[in-house]
Amino acid sequence: MSEALPACPACAESYTYESGSLLVCPMCAHEWMLGAESGDDDDPAEAPAITDAVGNVLDDGDIVTIIKDLKVKGAGGGVVKVGTKVRGIRLISDGVGDHDIDAKVPGFGQMQLKSSVVKKVLV
C-alpha cells in the first residue's frame, strides 16, 4: 500500500496497522474502520435501520401489528394472534438473539419481538 495509514484517533500515535478491514493501534489497542477517524463509534445515525417484514423503517414509538401467530414460551404460554396491535414499540440493539423490538403486547405483557414478524401501521 503506497498510502500512509492515519494516526490513531484515541492516542494520536502513528504506529497503526491494518488487521482485516480494521485499523489497529498497538500502543492503546484502539480499533476503528478506515474513514471513521472521528472516534464516534456509537453514532446512532450510522447504525443500520431496523425494518419490518415488508421493508418499512421502524422507529421508537411506532404502532405495529403481528403478522403471524406467535407461540409464547414461559410461565403462561399461549399464542399471540395475527393482527394483534402493539403500540409504542422501543427498538433495542442488545435483544436476545435477533429480537430487536421491546414492546408491551396486550394480554401478555412486556416481551421482545423480531422485526420480521411485525408490520408497521401506516397512519
N, C-alpha and C positions, 0 to 999 in steps of 0.2 A: 504494500500500500504506500503510495507516494505522499499522501497527506499526513500531517502530524495530528495525533489524537488530541482532543481538548483536555484541559486541566480538570481535575476533579471539582465538581461544584460544591462539595462539602468541605474539603480542606485546602483546595487550590493547589495541590501538588500536581506535578506534570508527569508522573510515572504511571499513567493509565495504560491499560492493555485491553485487548478485545478477548471476550470469552463467549463464543457463540454470537448471539445478537446483542449482548450487553457489553458495556464498558465497565471495567473494574479498577478501583484504586487500591493498590497493595498497601498503602500507608494507613487508610482508615477503613478499608473493606467496604466502601460505598459502591453500589452497583446502580447503573442507570442506562437507559436507552439513548442511543445517539440521537440528538435533536431534542432531548429533554433535559438540557443542562440547567434549567431554571431551578431544579431541586424540588419542584412542586409535584411530587409523585402522587399525591392524594387529590388531584384536581377532579371534582365530580363531572366537569364538562367533558373530560377525556374518557370517562367510563362508558362502556357500550350501553346503548339504550335497551331497556327491557321491553319486549313486545309481547302482545297477547297471541292467541292461537291463529289469528288471521292477519297479523302484522301491524296492528295499531300500537303506537308507542304508549306505554303506561306511565303515569305519574302518580306521586303520592296524593291520596285523597280521591282518586277516581272511583267510579262505580263499575263493577264488573258482574257478569253472570257466569255461572258454572256451565260448561258445555257438554259434560258427560257425568254420569253417576260416579261418585267417589266413595269407596268403602273407607270408613274411618276406623283406624286401629286404635286400641287403647281401652280404657275402662268402660265407656258406654257403648262403643261400637256404633253401628248404624250406617246409614248411607246419606250423603249429601246429594240431593236430587238435581237433575238437569234443570236449568232455569233459575236456580236459587240466586237471588240478587245479593251481592256483598257490597256494602257501602264503606267508603273511607279506607281504602287499602293503603298499606305502607310498604314501599319497596325496600328490600334488605339485600345485602351482599354476603352476609355470613349465615345464610339459612342452612338447614340440614340437607345435605345432598344438593340437588338442583332446585330446591324450593326457594323462590326469590320474592315471594309476597307474604306479608304478615297481615292477617285480617281477622275480624270477628265475624264468624259465619253464624247467621241466625239459626238457633236451635242447637248449635254445637259449641259455641264459644270461640275463644282465641285459637287460631291454628295457622300453620304455614301452608301455602299453596304453590303449585308450579304455575308459571305464566302460560304454559302450554295447555292448560285445562280451563282457562278463563277467556272471556271475550269482553272487551270494553264496551260499556253502554255509551253510545254517542248521543249527546243531547243537543 
